[in-house]
């Protein structure tokens, strides 16, 4: 690992170089000396000779190892003293197997005990309630499903699965939390009745910590019930916004616009609007990227979508691209009719009746004859 590729030192090193720790740790840990002093022989003797006795680890190699680890996974060190002691103990003291040698950016030899289990960044996100990070990782096209499943079968030093941490942090309902909850159960249905070291199941923790009603309902399922429902039914029941957004995206990609219109017709306005707003109005950008072939029903769908959610016209993806910018991009090159629709402004859409928009962008005969048939009036 070279210093040119390693991430910047975490803030805790500011206190280490002065041979002190920040005040939040003073009551919890002994004062560590500078991690960059001492010979390799001294560091080896101190760290390896006093495993399990932090008070004798004066060279600070345990802390250095933990800090480098947290920097590598782009996580902040715990600020609560109790959590900090737990983190350094589990990482540097409770690891199984022989220590592995690695070079830090300053060419100091450090010894890091192999953790009890491989890195599980999902658990770290769940502990912080970072549902979007979990959701993005679960849905990433390059995700290894077998590896992902193993992550949701791994226990930590408290005997907890990721599901236990989700239950502990689920006080406020969001559509992304609901989606993560359903997907986590699909990855390990037995987690619903798995007890941690304190004898608690995820539903026990959810009830004790005041989790939202939706998560309590989901975690109240038995493994048998979860298997019977499967992803589709669990998604419809407990994460409907995420489920229908996924369905709509698939229909748009396959140009099954009749199914999209059927969704509009058969569900209440609130659900439809939430689906269109989900993930920063991602569906309209899906449509912008898959609209090369012009059809009346495609333009009608685009108009229905922006009429229900005008601000989606200005919502951008992680690269800052709006639906119109994506539609105009040579990679996607949407048909001119869709580009015209996506050129409208939210203000104009909000002040213009849908019927007027339809007559501006679609043939009169289609509006008079087909629209009524499509919307089921």
N, C-alpha and C positions, 0 to 999 in steps of 0.2 A: 504494500500500500504506500503510495508516494504522497509527499506533502502537497504536490501540485493538484492532486485530485481529492484530497481529504477535505471535509467540510470545516468551516471555522471552529475554533475552540469555543465550547459553551461558556456562558458567563461565569460559571463557578471557578474557572481557572484564575480569574482576577483575584479571588480571595486565597487561592492555593499558593500563588507566588509570594504572598505576604505571610505564608505559614499560618493562616487563619481561615476559618470558614465564615460565611455570612451568618448573621445573628439567628436566622431561622433554624440553623442546624446546631448551634452551640450547645443546646441542652440535650441534643440527641447523640452527638458523635464526639470523639476526642479530637483535639486539634491535630491536623495532619501537617507534616512538613512538606516542603516543596517536592512535588512528584518528579521533578526533573533533576534532582540531586541524588547522590548515592551511586555506587557502582552496581553493575548488573549482578555481581555476586551477593552484595548486600541486599538488593531488592529480592533476589531469589530466596535468600535465607529468610527474610522477613515475611514475605507473602506466603511462601509455601510452608514455612515452619510454624506459622501461627493461624492456619486456617481454622475459623471458628472463634477467633479471639481478636476482634477488631481493635481493642484497646492497645494491643501490641504492634499493630500494623502502622508504625509511625512513618514509614516512607510514603504512604498514600497511594500505593500501587492499586489497591482495591478501588479507590475512588477514581483514579485515572482510568482504569479499565472500564468502570461503569460509565464515566463521562464520555469516553470515546464511543462506547456502544450506543448511548443515547444520541450522540451527534450523528452517528452513522445511520440510524433509523429515523433521523429528523424529528425526534421527540424531545420535549423539555424535561429536565430533571425534576423529580417531585419536589415541591416546596414545603409540604407538610413534613415535619421531622419524623413522625411515625412511619409515614409512607416511604420516606427516604431511607430509614434504617431497614425497612422491609425489602426495598429494592436492592440496596447494596448487599444485604445478607443473602438474598436468594440468588443474586447474580454472581457474587464473588465467593460466597462461603458454602452455599448449599448445592453447588453444581456437582454432577456426577462425572466420573471418568477423569483421566489425567488432564492437567492444564495444557493448553495449546499456546505455543509461542507466536507472537506476532510483533511486527515493528510498528511503533507509532510514528507520527510525522517528524518527531525530533530524534529518531533513530535510537530511542530508548527501548530496551527489551522489557516487555511486560508479560505477565502470566495471567491468563484469563481461564478460569475453569469453564469447561464445556457446560452450558446450561442444561437443566433437566430435560428440556424439550427444545425443538427448533424455534426460531423466531416466529412469533405469532403477532403480526402487526394488527390483525383484526381485534385481538383482545385489548391492545392499547387504545385503539379507536373507540371500542365499546366502553371502556372505562371512562373515557372523556365524553361519551355521548355524541361522538362525531359520526352521526348516521350517514351523512353524504359520502364520507370517505369509505365507509364499509360498503355502501350501496354501489359506488363507482367501482370498487375493487371486485365485488361479486359479479357485476355485469360487464366487466372488461372483456373484450373479445379474445384476449390472450390468456385469460385465466385458466389455470390447470384445475379442472374440476376435482380430480382425485386429491390433489394437494389441498384444495379448498375444503374438501370434506374432512380431511385429516385435521385441519386447523380447528374445526368445530367439534372434534372428538377429543381434543387435547385438554387435559386438566392442568391448572397452574399449581403453585405451592399451597394454595388454600383448598385444593381439591375442586376448584370451580372450573366449569366449562365457560366458553364465551357467553352462553345463554344466561348464566347466573349474573354476569356483569350487565348484560342488556336489561335484565329484570330490575337491577339496582338503579339504573339510570333513566328509566322510562317514565318519569313523572309527567312529562309534557308530550301529548300526542302530536305527531307530524305524519304526513303520508310516507315520508322516507323511513321513519322509524317503523311504521307498520310493515313496509316492504321488507326491511332488514329482518324483522321478527319472523315473518313467514318464511323467508328464504333460509334463515338459520335453522328453523324447525325442519324444513325439507332436507337440509344437510345432515341432521342428526335428530331423528324423532325420539330416540331414547333419552335425549337430554331433558325431556319434559318431566321425567321421574328420577333423574340422577341427583343424588344428594352430595353436597360438598362436605368438607371436613367438620362442619358444624351440624351436619344432618339436614341442611336446608335444600329444597328443590327450587328451581327458578320461580315457580308460582308462590312459594313461601316468601321468597325475597321480594317479589313484586308486590304482594299484599302488605308486607311489613314496611316497605319503602314508599308506599303510596303511588304505585305505578298507575298509568292511565287505564281507563276501563277497557280500551281496545286490546292492550297488551295482556291485561289480566284475563280477558276472555280467551285470547290465543293460547296463553300458557296454561290455562285450565284444561286444555285438551289432553287426552291420554295418547300415548304413542299409537295405540290401535286406531283411535279416531283420526289422528293425523294421517296415518297411512291410508285410511279409507277415503279421506277427503282429497288427498293429493294436492299438488301445487295449484291447479286450476280452481278448485272449490275453496281452498284456504285463501287464495288470493282474492276471489270474489267476495268472500265473507269478511276477511280481516284486513285486506289491503286493496280495496276496490280501485282506488285511483291509480296505483302502480299497475295493477292487473290490466285495467282497460287502456291505460296508456301504451302498454306493451302490445296489446291486441291491435290497437289503432295503428301503431307504427308498422306492425307486420302487414296490415291491410294496405297501408299506403305504399309500402315497398312492392307489394304484389299487385298493385292497382285494383284492389278489390274495393272500389269506392262505394259500391252498394252496401257492403257491410259497415263502412264508416257512417253512411247516412242512416242505416238502421240503428246504430248506436245512438246517434242524435235523437232519433224518433222515439226510442223506447226507454230512455233514461231521463231523470229529472234534470232541470237546468243546473242545479247546484253541482251534481256529480259531473256533468259534461264540462262545466266551467273549470272545475278543479282538475280534471284530466288535461284540459287544454293548457292550464297554467303550470302543470307539474314540471319539475326540473327546469324552471325558468322558461316555460313555454317551448319546450323542446319539440313538440309535435309539429309546429309550423315550420321549423327548420328541417325536420324530416321530409315534410312535403316539398320544401324548396329544393331539396337535393334529389328528389325522385319525381320530377314533373317534366321530364323531357318530351313526353308524348301528350299532346293536347287532347282533351275531351271535355264535353260540356259538364259531365258529372264531376270532373276534377276541379274545374273552376268554381262550380257550385259549392263543392266541399271547402275550398279555400275561403270563399266568401262567408260560409257558415262559421268557419273557425275564427276568422278575424272579427266577425260581427259579435260573437260571444266573448271574445278576448282581444279587444283592440290593441292593448299594449304589447301583445306578442309580436307585433310588427317591428318593435324597437328592441326586443329582447335579444341579447347576443349570447353566443356560446363562449367557451373558455378562451378562444382565440380572438374574441371581440367581433365576430362576424354576425350580422343580422340576417334574417331570412332573405331579404332582397340581395344582400351581398353574396350569399351562398348561391342564390338562383342565377346571378349574373356571372358567377365564377366559371371559367372555361371547363373545369372538371365536372360541373353539374349541368350548366347550360340549359336551364329550364326554358320551357316554351314561352314565347312573348306574352301570351295571355296571362300566364301566372306571374311573370315579371311585372306586368301592368297592375295586377291586383296587389302584389306586395309593395308596389310603389305608393300606395295610398297611405295616408297618415292616420294615427289613432283618433285625432280630433275629428277628421272628416268621417271616419267610420262611426264614431259615437253619435254624430249628429245626422246620420243618414239612415232611413229605414232600410231593412234588408231587401224589401221588394224593389226599392229604387236601385240598390246596388246590383241586384240580379239583372234588371233591365238595362243597366249601363254596360254590363260585361258579358251578357249572354243573349243569344238570339231570342226574339220575341216569342216565336213559336215554342221553343223549348221551355221558356218561363211559363207560358200560358197552359201548356199541355203536360210537360214532363215533371216540372217542379212539384205540382200538386200530387202527382203520382208518387214521386220519390219521398216526399215528406209525409205521405199517408193521410192527407187531408181529404 
